[in-house]
Amino acid sequence: MELSLVSMLPVAASIVQAVLNGAEFVSHATAANAATIVGNVNGSWTLLARLGDVRNDRVALERDISRRLEQKTSMLRQGLRDRGYESSMLAGAATEVEKLIVELGNDPEYFVNAVRDPGSFYESFRPQIENRKRYVDRGAEGFYEQLAFVAVEEFQRLAPSSPQFQLGALLRIITDLDKVRDAMVATSTSIDRLIEQKVVAGRGLSETNFSSLRKRETVSIGVTPTTPRCKVKRREYESLVPEPAHTYALLGPSGVGKSQIAYTWMTLSGATLKVWIDAKSEVSILRSYQEAYIALCEDVGLKDGNVRKVAHLFLNWLSQTEVRWILVFDSVPRDAGRELRALIPEPTTSGVVVVTSQDRNFGKNEQVNRVEVRGLRPKEGVELMRLHSSELTKGVDEELLCCLGNVFSWSPLALEHVMAGIAIRNVRIEKYLEALFASETPVHDFLSDSDIFSRASVLRSALEVNIADIENEVWGTLASNVLKLLSLTGQTPLPVQWIVSLMRRCGSVSSQNSARFEVDLRSAISILDSRFLVDFDRSQDIVRCHECVRRVTRERWRKSSGWAVSLVDYLDGVRSLWDSAARLTSGALWTLAKMTSSLLDYLPLDPVIVTTNGAASISLALSALMYESGLVAESVGVLDRVIVLYSAFVSPESACLLRIKSRRAKYYSDLYPERAVSEFDLIVSAQLEAQGIMCRDTLESLVDRELACVFSGGAEGTFFPQAVVFNLC
C-alpha cells in the first residue's frame, strides 16, 4: 500500500521504505523481511505523528462505510418499520453502530487485524459489539447485530487501502522492535547462535558446513575455475597475500590470468568461508549471496524465498561475524553501474574482498588495492610453452621461445592456443614464426588500452584458426555446434546432459540411436577440451567456455546465413528445459536462468526469431522466476526486452504480444500500481477487441488490473468489462 504523494513528501526515504515494508512484515513476520526494516525504523516517530494526523482520512472512511451501510440495510430497515418497530428505536441502533465505526477508525491495530486475519476479525471484535448492544432497545437488537455485521464486513473491505493500516503496521513493527532486534543480533553474533535459532535456509549439507565452520574448517561456495592443465607459478602476483580489511582489484584484459590469480589467492587465504561469485550482473551476485546463506543454514523455507532479502541477511551476518571469509567477484563488467557496485561489501577485520575486471578504472579514488595484471614473465612463459608441448619444444632454444612469447605479449590464453595450433599442424616453432612475420597481421599489444579483440588482434587470429580447424575433425560438425551453443550461454558451466538435450532438439543428431548420439557428443566435447576451447570437468560432468573463445565464436557465426535460424532452434531447446523446470533443484533452476538470460542478450532484431514463441516462452518463464524471488524490477526488464523484439515484427493485436504486456503490467504494479492500471486499460481494450471477454488471457488481465487498483490505494476499479465478468460469475 502507498501513502498519498503529499503525505510522503516531508518523510525521509528510509522511513517511507519502512512503511512500505510494514504491511508485509505484519502479515507474515519472518526474520527475512524483518532484516530489511530493522535498520530503517530508527527515527520513525516523526512519521508516526504525520500518519496519526489523518483524521480527514478516517472521517472519509467512516462516511464511506455509513453510506454503503445505508444502501445495504435500507430494505431491512423498511421491513422492520412495516412490522411496527419505531423509527427512533432503529435510529438508536444505527447510532451505536456508527460509534463502533468511529472506534474502529481511531485504532490502527484494528486495521492490521482486519488485513492479517480477516476470517476471525468479526469474532475478535465481538466484545465491543456486545458492549454497545447494552444501549440498544431490546426490540432493535436483531437489527443492531445485522447492521454491526455488515459494518465490520465493509470495514474489512476498505481497511487495506487506508493509511491507518500503514500506521498500524508501523506501530506493530515498533512495538515488536526489541524482539526483532534481538532476533537479528542473534543471527549475526556468532555461528553457534545462528544454528540454534535456525533463522535462515539451508540444504542437505548444511549441518556439515556449520560443523566445519565451528571447527574452523573450510566451506567453499560457488563454481570456481579449474586448475589449468599447464599451470605455472606466477610469483609476481601469487606472492601477494591478501590481508583482512582490504579490497583487492585484479585489473587487465581478458586472457591474462586474472581469475586464476584470484583463485590462487582464495586457496591460500586461510579463510574458513570462501565464496566465488559470478559478478556479471546484479542478479547473479544476489543469487550467489542467497546460495551462500542457504548453504550455511537449516531452514529450507527460504530456499525459494525473496532473493534480495536473503542476500541482505547474508551481508548482515558477513559484516559482524568473526569467521574468516573471502569473497571473489569474478568478471565485474566494464560498465558496472552504481547498483551492482553497491552489492560489493566493505571488507571487515575478518574478511577480504577480491574483484577481477577488465575495467582499469575500477577502484580509482577508492580504498582499493589495484593490481595491474600483465602477461607472463619470460621465464614463466617459457615454462608454460614447454609444459604445454614438451615434444615440440624439446631442444628449442629459449631465445626462440621468448621471441614467440613477445609476439603474443606473454598472454597465457594466447600462448595456450598458439601452442595447440602448432601441435596440431606439427610444425617447428621457427617455421611458425617465419609464417607469422611474413603475414600481414600486425602484432597486437595486449597491454594497450585498445580492445584486445580489435581486427588486428593476433589472439583473435589464433582462436579463429583453432576454431576453424575443429570442423575437419571426425565429430567436427557436432563439436562446432556445441561451441556455438556455449558462445550464447555465458560463463555459467552447463551440465553435459543439457547440452545433449539441446543438441538433439537442434537437429544435430547423427545417429538414430540416442545412446550412440551421446557418446558422439562427449567425443566432440573432448576434442574441444583437447584444443583448450572448452573446459570439460569430467568429475562434475559440466562444460564451460572462456569469454574470448565465446566472443570469437559468436562473431564468426554471425557472418553465416543461418545465424537467426539456428538461434530459433536453440530457443526451442531451452523452452523444453523450462517445461521440465519443476523437476530441477534450486541450484539447477538458477543455472538455467543464467543461461536463458545470456541467450536473450544475444537475440538479434530479426523477424525469424518471432516465427515461433520460443523467445516469448522462455522470457515469461525467466521473468516469473525472478518475480517470485523478489526481483521485481529485473523481471520487468526481461519482459521489456522481448516486447521490443515482438513489437518490431508482429501485430499490436497479437495474442502473444498482449500476453507478454499483460504479465509485464502485473509485475510493474508492484512498483508503480497507478501506472500499471493505465497500462492494463490499454491491454484489456485490445484483448477484448481481438480475443473477446471469455478468453483466458483477457480474464487474467482483468483480475490483475483489479489487484493493481487495490495496490494503488484506490477503491474498486471502474473498468466496465469487470462488471460483466463479475455478473457472469
C-alpha atoms as one frame of an Amber mdcrd trajectory, in Angstrom:
protein
   0.000   0.000   0.000   1.194   3.541  -0.670   0.642   6.856   1.059  -0.506
   9.843  -0.952   2.280  11.867  -2.546   1.559  14.873  -0.334   1.927  12.896
   2.891   5.136  11.251   1.669   6.985  14.395   0.585   8.267  15.514   4.002
   9.123  11.973   5.109  12.651  10.611   4.907  13.208   7.948   2.252  14.263
   5.345   4.796  11.052   5.854   6.761   8.925   5.582   3.637  10.636   2.276
   2.948   9.787   1.129   6.454   6.124   1.933   5.841   6.089   0.129   2.524
   7.636  -2.934   4.162   5.311  -2.717   7.129   2.391  -4.488   5.504   4.499
  -7.486   4.556   6.135  -7.726   7.978   2.845  -7.586   9.839   1.110 -10.031
   7.507   3.991 -12.517   7.527   6.609 -11.760  10.178   9.841 -13.592   9.449
  13.496 -12.893  10.083  13.973 -12.367   6.357  11.594  -9.440   5.963  12.461
  -8.155   9.409  16.086  -7.810   8.356  15.183  -5.333   5.642  13.410  -2.954
   8.028  15.396  -3.131  11.263  17.849  -0.536  10.005  15.085   1.742   8.706
  12.854   2.079  11.761  15.007   4.463  13.813  13.566   7.955  13.719  10.100
   6.732  12.710   8.346   8.713  15.431   8.117  11.767  13.161   6.371   9.609
  10.615   4.016   8.268  13.254   2.991  11.793  14.098   2.302  12.542  10.445
   0.421   9.303   9.887  -1.543   9.834  13.067  -2.756  13.184  11.800  -5.114
  11.677   9.218  -8.460  12.496  10.793  -9.809  13.589   7.426  -8.981  10.176
   6.005 -10.716   8.456   8.909 -13.769  10.679   8.542 -13.875   9.804   4.844
 -13.621   6.122   5.709 -16.423   6.381   8.261 -18.540   8.336   5.789 -17.956
   5.720   3.067 -18.895   2.860   5.382 -22.002   4.708   6.582 -23.102   5.408
   3.011 -22.717   1.797   1.962 -24.451   0.626   5.146 -27.424   2.803   4.278
 -27.590   1.214   0.836 -27.276  -2.346   2.132 -29.718  -2.026   5.060 -32.448
   0.247   3.683 -34.682  -2.698   2.755 -34.056  -4.346   6.138 -34.913  -1.091
   7.932 -38.114  -0.664   5.911 -39.204  -4.251   6.653 -38.793  -3.695  10.377
 -40.788  -0.478  10.183 -43.575  -2.308   8.358 -43.664  -4.787  11.223 -44.258
  -1.991  13.733 -40.808  -1.095  15.016 -40.387   2.580  15.812 -38.001   4.659
  13.679 -36.387   6.131  16.780 -35.599   2.647  18.062 -33.906   1.710  14.767
 -32.113   5.048  14.634 -30.655   4.354  18.094 -29.258   1.051  16.859 -27.742
   2.795  13.829 -26.149   5.403  16.106 -24.428   2.732  18.174 -23.082   1.098
  15.013 -21.721   4.462  13.871 -19.905   4.725  17.201 -18.446   1.282  16.537
 -17.172   2.542  13.184 -15.511   5.528  14.863 -13.951   3.219  17.450 -12.573
   1.043  14.675 -11.252   4.050  12.749  -9.427   5.504  15.749  -7.370   2.383
  16.477  -4.813   1.371  13.810  -4.486  -2.030  15.456  -7.950  -2.941  14.176
  -6.834  -2.176  10.614  -3.875  -4.520  10.989  -6.022  -7.321  12.410  -8.611
  -6.874   9.658  -5.942  -7.391   6.995  -3.886 -10.001   8.790  -6.665 -12.301
   9.989  -9.934 -11.434   8.209 -11.522 -14.816   8.986 -11.669 -14.251  12.743
 -11.800 -10.457  12.809 -15.534 -10.255  13.493 -15.296 -12.613  16.464 -12.290
 -10.739  17.869 -14.353  -7.523  17.740 -17.363  -9.222  19.295 -16.770  -7.844
  22.849 -17.029  -4.254  21.565 -20.224  -5.123  19.678 -21.758  -6.660  22.796
 -20.698  -3.654  24.864 -22.544  -1.250  22.531 -25.542  -3.566  22.446 -26.378
  -2.548  26.045 -27.501   0.859  24.764 -29.887  -0.576  22.154 -33.572  -1.248
  22.803 -34.323  -4.944  23.088 -36.634  -4.865  20.104 -33.886  -3.478  17.840
 -31.131  -5.870  18.938 -31.554  -8.091  15.870 -31.316  -5.081  13.578 -28.282
  -3.827  15.518 -26.441  -7.150  15.189 -27.102  -7.404  11.469 -26.086  -3.802
  10.987 -22.889  -4.343  13.010 -22.005  -7.430  10.973 -22.379  -5.518   7.691
 -20.356  -2.603   9.126 -17.460  -4.864  10.122 -17.620  -6.533   6.702 -17.329
  -3.135   4.990 -14.507  -2.136   7.317 -12.562  -5.249   6.285 -13.113  -4.452
   2.623 -11.797  -0.898   2.914  -9.061  -1.442   5.507  -6.181  -2.463   3.162
  -6.352   0.809   1.200  -6.402   3.034   4.275  -3.362   4.959   5.585  -4.485
   3.777   9.010  -3.449   0.263   8.039   0.056   1.536   7.248   0.111   3.354
  10.564  -0.925   0.201  12.368   1.681  -1.818  10.528   4.435   0.592  11.550
   3.165   0.701  15.136   3.280  -3.082  15.228   6.858  -3.030  13.918   7.999
  -0.520  16.505   6.123  -2.310  19.299   7.939  -5.511  18.410  11.212  -3.778
  17.585  13.079  -5.136  20.585  12.168  -8.701  19.660  13.141  -8.117  16.047
  16.482  -6.610  17.047  17.177  -9.495  19.406  16.484 -11.974  16.615  18.792
 -10.155  14.192  21.586  -9.782  16.743  21.301 -13.480  17.469  21.524 -14.106
  13.734  24.753 -12.200  13.291  26.605 -12.516  16.609  28.018 -15.980  16.125
  27.643 -19.120  14.072  26.627 -21.156  17.110  23.684 -18.868  17.920  22.745
 -18.885  14.249  22.496 -22.667  14.269  20.412 -22.724  17.453  17.818 -20.261
  16.188  17.640 -21.710  12.658  16.829 -18.328  11.227  17.896 -18.952   7.672
  17.660 -21.550   4.974  19.865 -24.466   4.076  20.341 -27.570   2.012  21.361
 -31.136   2.686  24.988 -30.448   3.627  24.219 -27.526   5.941  24.957 -29.394
   9.160  28.316 -30.395   7.743  29.015 -26.803   6.743  28.156 -25.434  10.171
  30.198 -28.105  11.831  33.095 -27.190   9.562  32.798 -23.513  10.412  32.764
 -24.259  14.130  35.896 -26.343  13.716  37.437 -23.628  11.521  37.498 -25.993
   8.547  36.894 -24.713   5.014  33.484 -24.224   3.391  33.540 -23.230  -0.294
  30.580 -21.781  -2.194  30.303 -21.210  -5.941  31.779 -22.726  -9.094  35.486
 -21.896  -9.080  37.851 -22.104 -12.066  39.523 -25.435 -12.632  43.275 -25.690
 -12.230  44.955 -25.306 -15.652  46.483 -28.445 -17.093  49.671 -26.494 -17.699
  49.965 -24.288 -14.640  52.957 -22.152 -13.881  53.513 -20.252 -10.681  53.128
 -16.502 -11.196  55.323 -15.329  -8.364  54.812 -11.631  -9.016  51.144 -11.909
  -8.065  50.841 -15.113  -6.061  53.418 -13.881  -3.565  50.942 -11.174  -2.550
  48.929 -12.377   0.426  45.504 -10.679   0.670  45.006  -9.297   4.159  41.710
  -8.889   6.035  40.038  -5.477   5.997  41.223  -4.852   2.420  39.669  -4.883
  -1.053  41.852  -6.002  -3.961  41.138  -5.465  -7.661  42.902  -7.547 -10.318
  42.637  -5.453 -13.489  43.639  -6.188 -17.059  42.438  -7.516 -20.423  40.781
 -10.863 -20.889  43.102 -13.844 -21.093  45.942 -12.622 -18.866  45.012 -14.917
 -15.952  43.122 -12.644 -13.516  40.671 -15.353 -12.451  43.434 -17.902 -11.912
  45.354 -15.454  -9.708  42.181 -14.719  -7.715  41.576 -18.448  -7.310  45.123
 -18.929  -6.055  44.612 -16.113  -3.558  41.391 -17.727  -2.380  43.118 -21.090
  -1.983  46.000 -19.615   0.004  43.899 -17.147   2.034  43.405 -19.420   5.016
  39.766 -18.293   5.145  37.119 -20.546   6.642  34.352 -19.394   4.313  35.237
 -18.979   0.622  32.656 -17.658  -1.840  33.274 -17.418  -5.591  30.775 -15.070
  -7.267  29.909 -14.646 -10.941  29.705 -10.845 -10.937  28.391 -10.301 -14.466
  25.064  -8.911 -13.199  23.215  -7.827 -10.067  21.001 -10.904 -10.235  23.952
 -13.287 -10.353  25.562 -11.565  -7.338  22.338 -11.637  -5.316  21.801 -15.258
  -6.229  25.354 -16.116  -5.100  24.659 -14.465  -1.739  21.441 -16.444  -1.416
  23.240 -19.660  -2.314  25.922 -18.947   0.287  23.376 -18.238   3.015  21.317
 -21.282   2.120  24.420 -23.453   2.217  25.129 -22.384   5.790  21.730 -22.918
   7.369  18.958 -25.399   8.033  15.582 -23.691   7.474  14.607 -24.731   3.921
  11.758 -22.212   3.962  13.946 -19.534   2.385  15.245 -21.642  -0.496  12.522
 -20.319  -2.803  12.125 -17.021  -0.937  12.953 -13.420  -1.707  16.479 -13.419
  -3.153  17.243  -9.818  -2.224  16.189 -10.272   1.412  18.180 -13.465   1.885
  21.160 -11.713   0.283  20.851  -8.872   2.792  20.739 -11.391   5.632  23.985
 -12.866   4.356  25.621  -9.424   4.136  24.424  -8.562   7.658  25.967 -11.748
   9.003  29.140 -11.184   6.983  29.634  -7.696   8.424  29.608  -8.949  12.015
  30.912 -12.500  12.020  34.322 -13.371  13.420  34.649 -16.279  10.986  37.393
 -15.568   8.436  35.975 -15.169   4.938  36.964 -14.216   1.390  34.647 -13.153
  -1.419  35.824 -13.147  -5.054  33.743 -11.132  -7.552  34.803 -12.535 -10.898
  34.398 -10.558 -14.146  32.818  -7.330 -12.881  31.706  -5.627 -16.143  33.383
  -2.533 -17.533  30.075  -0.677 -17.447  29.059  -1.849 -13.972  26.501   0.584
 -12.584  26.168   2.023  -9.109  23.599  -0.617  -8.114  25.938  -3.501  -8.943
  28.930  -1.913  -7.220  26.804  -1.260  -4.131  26.383  -5.028  -3.772  30.138
  -5.467  -3.223  30.533  -5.256   0.578  33.181  -3.461   2.566  35.857  -5.791
   3.960  35.997  -6.374   7.700  38.699  -7.381  10.146  37.623 -10.945   9.385
  37.117 -10.675   5.649  38.761  -9.956   2.289  37.129  -8.808  -0.963  38.744
  -9.589  -4.337  37.481  -8.230  -7.668  38.539  -9.154 -11.202  37.636  -6.807
 -14.048  38.731  -5.541 -17.449  37.825  -2.030 -16.285  41.183  -0.480 -15.499
  39.479   2.426 -13.755  37.814   0.216 -11.183  38.502   1.379  -7.649  40.158
   4.649  -8.591  39.839   7.232  -5.833  38.605   4.487  -3.501  40.227   2.428
  -0.794  41.056  -0.409  -3.171  44.408  -2.104  -3.710  44.524  -2.050  -7.513
  46.772  -4.641  -9.163  47.501  -4.329 -12.906  47.783  -7.875 -14.276  50.102
  -8.155 -17.257  51.398 -11.050 -19.284  53.656 -13.799 -18.009  57.239 -13.075
 -17.219  59.577 -14.565 -19.887  60.722 -17.343 -17.580  57.099 -18.213 -16.705
  56.031 -18.071 -20.361  58.827 -20.390 -21.496  57.887 -22.803 -18.713  54.256
 -22.738 -19.876  55.199 -23.482 -23.503  57.463 -26.361 -22.504  54.785 -27.842
 -20.244  52.197 -27.491 -22.979  54.193 -29.050 -25.816  57.180 -30.823 -24.357
  57.957 -32.720 -27.583  57.764 -29.676 -29.835  59.884 -27.537 -27.535  62.486
 -30.193 -26.801  65.819 -28.810 -27.885  64.298 -25.481 -28.953  66.435 -22.518
 -27.993  64.975 -20.414 -25.183  65.584 -17.275 -27.221  63.235 -18.597 -29.925
  60.513 -19.299 -27.360  60.987 -15.803 -25.942  60.507 -14.400 -29.438  57.191
 -16.256 -29.719  56.161 -15.045 -26.263  56.945 -11.434 -27.132  54.794 -11.642
 -30.261  51.791 -12.520 -28.086  52.720 -10.196 -25.206  53.113 -13.278 -22.998
  49.329 -13.709 -22.713  48.683 -17.148 -21.129  45.493 -17.721 -23.139  47.109
 -16.711 -26.443  50.144 -18.928 -25.843  47.913 -21.903 -24.999  46.047 -21.614
 -28.302  49.154 -20.880 -30.343  50.917 -23.946 -28.946  47.776 -26.016 -29.571
  47.728 -24.853 -33.193  51.444 -25.585 -33.648  51.000 -29.055 -32.148  48.033
 -29.863 -34.417  49.953 -28.856 -37.552  53.140 -30.470 -36.228  55.317 -27.638
 -37.489  58.531 -26.373 -35.984  58.297 -23.204 -33.936  60.809 -21.354 -36.115
  58.711 -22.132 -39.224  55.599 -20.868 -37.446  57.368 -17.610 -36.561  58.556
 -17.165 -40.138  54.998 -17.558 -41.424  53.685 -15.198 -38.770  56.192 -12.452
 -39.555  55.540 -12.872 -43.270  51.766 -12.380 -42.843  50.016  -9.018 -42.990
  48.528  -9.409 -39.497  50.197  -6.829 -37.220  51.434  -7.803 -33.821  48.900
  -6.819 -31.165  49.775  -5.247 -27.851  47.614  -6.992 -25.257  48.548  -4.449
 -22.655  47.435  -1.370 -24.555  44.200   0.428 -23.761  42.645  -0.676 -27.039
  40.181  -3.553 -27.308  42.062  -6.841 -27.388  39.514  -8.071 -29.902  40.318
  -5.435 -32.497  40.656  -6.807 -36.023  44.424  -6.581 -35.690  44.417  -8.965
 -32.744  46.808 -11.880 -33.079  44.861 -13.588 -30.292  41.752 -13.366 -32.460
  43.682 -14.900 -35.346  44.972 -17.740 -33.181  41.493 -18.512 -31.891  39.852
 -18.291 -35.322  42.357 -20.754 -36.784  41.874 -23.114 -33.857  38.060 -22.921
 -34.121  38.062 -23.329 -37.920  40.231 -26.455 -37.646  37.594 -28.131 -35.479
  35.319 -28.794 -38.450  37.981 -31.028 -40.019  37.750 -33.495 -37.136  35.656
 -36.691 -37.180  32.971 -35.141 -34.986  33.789 -31.649 -36.174  30.245 -30.520
 -37.086  28.899 -31.640 -33.739  31.820 -30.001 -31.904  31.253 -26.767 -33.820
  27.570 -26.753 -32.863  28.450 -27.316 -29.197  30.830 -24.372 -29.345  28.105
 -22.201 -30.907  25.713 -23.125 -28.110  28.276 -22.353 -25.407  29.034 -18.992
 -27.051  25.466 -17.918 -26.197  25.092 -19.233 -22.670  27.608 -17.138 -20.728
  30.316 -18.287 -18.372  27.990 -20.469 -16.283  29.093 -24.131 -16.570  26.452
 -26.280 -18.280  25.662 -29.917 -17.451  26.551 -32.222 -20.334  23.040 -33.724
 -20.177  21.552 -30.310 -21.007  23.892 -29.976 -23.967  22.835 -33.455 -25.146
  19.169 -32.444 -24.894  19.673 -29.153 -26.731  21.808 -30.661 -29.497  19.282
 -33.438 -30.053  16.453 -30.931 -30.452  18.508 -28.692 -32.707  18.836 -31.272
 -35.464  22.397 -32.242 -34.683  21.632 -35.948 -34.197  23.944 -38.032 -36.393
  22.515 -41.369 -35.325  19.081 -42.782 -34.619  20.499 -44.396 -31.517  20.153
 -41.991 -28.594  22.918 -43.627 -26.573  25.243 -43.506 -29.567  24.496 -39.814
 -30.067  25.521 -39.034 -26.505  28.778 -40.948 -26.987  29.474 -38.939 -30.153
  28.665 -35.690 -28.363  31.006 -36.447 -25.497  33.723 -37.237 -28.017  33.106
 -33.860 -29.653  33.367 -32.106 -26.272  36.621 -33.968 -25.586  38.028 -32.645
 -28.885  37.138 -29.095 -27.866  38.724 -29.726 -24.480  41.943 -31.011 -26.058
  42.135 -27.804 -28.114  41.676 -25.652 -24.982  38.450 -24.258 -26.473  36.328
 -25.524 -23.568  36.990 -26.772 -20.067  35.392 -30.195 -19.603  35.170 -31.024
 -15.890  34.563 -34.777 -16.018  34.242 -35.138 -12.259  31.130 -32.905 -12.240
  30.155 -33.579 -15.874  29.973 -29.871 -16.711  31.418 -27.764 -19.527  32.404
 -24.086 -19.569  33.950 -21.814 -22.157  36.291 -18.809 -21.827  34.930 -15.370
 -22.701  37.454 -14.865 -25.521  36.510 -18.142 -27.202  32.804 -17.377 -26.855
  33.186 -13.966 -28.425  35.226 -15.098 -31.429  32.783 -17.988 -31.999  29.778
 -15.655 -31.963  31.383 -13.202 -34.354  32.283 -15.985 -36.808  28.790 -17.428
 -36.502  27.023 -14.097 -37.080  28.587 -13.900 -40.536  26.791 -17.085 -41.609
  23.341 -17.042 -43.213  21.881 -19.486 -40.700  22.598 -17.394 -37.585  18.969
 -16.438 -36.792  17.529 -19.840 -37.812  19.947 -21.646 -35.511  19.027 -19.295
 -32.668  15.358 -20.254 -33.069  16.334 -23.927 -32.699  18.279 -23.161 -29.514
  15.347 -21.117 -28.137  13.002 -24.049 -28.641  15.508 -26.328 -26.938  15.795
 -24.033 -23.915  12.000 -23.844 -23.769  11.922 -27.633 -23.381  14.256 -27.301
 -20.376  11.891 -24.762 -18.799   8.969 -27.121 -19.415  10.637 -29.588 -17.046
  11.821 -26.919 -14.586   9.599 -28.293 -11.815  11.922 -31.300 -11.557  15.086
 -29.208 -11.212  16.830 -28.385  -7.960  17.009 -24.759  -6.881  20.653 -24.520
  -7.981  19.959 -26.091 -11.389  16.985 -23.780 -11.883  19.156 -20.702 -11.389
  21.794 -22.135 -13.726  19.029 -22.390 -16.321  18.031 -18.797 -15.516  21.597
 -17.513 -16.089  21.862 -19.443 -19.341  18.487 -18.116 -20.536  19.323 -14.518
 -19.632  22.596 -14.728 -21.567  20.853 -16.268 -24.586  18.231 -13.500 -24.643
  21.009 -10.885 -24.591  22.270 -12.080 -27.970  18.945 -12.239 -29.833  19.127
 -10.072 -32.962  16.256  -7.866 -34.091  15.279 -10.338 -36.826  11.785 -11.452
 -37.962  12.940 -15.089 -37.996  13.212 -15.011 -34.187   9.463 -14.393 -33.752
   8.339 -17.141 -36.162   7.904 -19.300 -33.054   7.045 -18.317 -29.499  10.306
 -19.689 -28.094  11.672 -16.275 -27.103   8.343 -15.296 -25.548   8.001 -18.556
 -23.604  11.450 -18.535 -22.037  11.187 -14.798 -21.271   7.906 -15.366 -19.439
   9.408 -18.310 -17.535  12.556 -16.379 -16.582  10.625 -13.291 -15.507   8.265
 -15.422 -13.398  11.212 -16.972 -11.544  12.701 -13.539 -10.859   9.367 -12.075
  -9.759   8.653 -14.953  -7.385  12.159 -14.466  -5.951  11.515 -10.802  -5.167
  13.484  -9.425  -8.153  10.570  -7.360  -9.444  12.441  -4.685 -11.412  14.604
  -7.353 -13.045  11.523  -9.360 -14.082  10.079  -6.252 -15.743  13.389  -5.688
 -17.544  13.332  -9.212 -19.022   9.866  -8.614 -20.488  10.796  -5.145 -21.770
  13.459  -6.709 -23.989  11.152  -9.275 -25.561   8.355  -6.709 -26.019  10.722
  -4.599 -28.142  11.568  -7.690 -30.232   7.969  -8.774 -30.872   6.631  -5.242
 -31.337   9.005  -4.779 -34.275   7.548  -7.667 -36.295   4.095  -8.738 -35.067
   0.725  -7.017 -34.960  -0.133  -4.985 -31.843  -3.214  -7.238 -31.501  -1.070
 -10.396 -31.406  -2.209 -12.657 -28.561   1.402 -13.489 -27.704   2.463  -9.833
 -27.519  -0.600  -8.849 -25.457   0.080 -11.731 -23.059   3.644 -10.516 -22.515
   2.472  -6.923 -21.991  -0.169  -8.069 -19.501   2.397 -10.035 -17.494   4.708
  -7.022 -17.533   1.920  -4.758 -16.246   1.205  -7.275 -13.482   4.806  -7.195
 -12.273   5.014  -3.438 -12.801   2.042  -2.957 -10.456   4.317  -3.970  -7.569
   6.473  -0.930  -8.352   4.068   1.680  -9.756   0.480   0.437  -9.413  -1.206
   3.569 -10.745   0.823   3.455 -13.959   0.151  -0.262 -14.242  -3.606   0.379
 -14.118  -3.269   2.720 -17.102  -1.283   0.070 -18.987  -3.894  -2.564 -18.172
  -6.656  -0.341 -19.580  -4.922  -0.303 -22.982  -4.089  -4.022 -22.856  -7.597
  -5.134 -21.849  -9.200  -2.953 -24.531  -7.006  -4.626 -27.163  -7.692  -8.108
 -25.768 -11.456  -7.512 -25.711 -11.403  -6.417 -29.332  -9.090  -9.174 -30.585
  -9.978 -12.135 -28.358 -13.247 -11.413 -26.558 -14.075 -11.364 -22.876 -14.219
 -15.124 -22.358 -10.576 -15.590 -23.415  -8.391 -16.734 -20.536  -5.763 -14.041
 -21.226  -8.436 -11.327 -21.081  -9.883 -12.595 -17.810  -6.417 -12.816 -16.232
  -5.693  -9.236 -17.293  -8.973  -8.060 -15.754  -8.203  -9.768 -12.454  -4.629
  -8.423 -12.408  -5.934  -4.933 -13.169  -8.306  -5.159 -10.199  -5.373  -6.098
  -7.954  -3.355  -3.167  -9.329  -6.270  -0.889  -8.382  -6.113  -2.229  -4.834
  -2.321  -1.799  -4.704  -2.661   1.800  -5.834  -4.829   2.511  -2.775  -7.928
   3.192  -4.855 -11.403   1.793  -4.497 -12.843  -0.849  -6.805 -11.891  -0.490
 -10.435 -14.407   1.246 -12.650 -13.449  -0.516 -15.873 -16.706  -1.614 -17.490
 -15.771  -5.197 -18.524 -15.065  -6.068 -14.899 -18.722  -5.666 -14.058 -19.532
  -8.015 -16.912 -17.095 -10.611 -15.586 -18.491 -10.407 -12.057 -22.038 -10.705
 -13.403 -21.037 -13.792 -15.370 -19.598 -15.283 -12.190
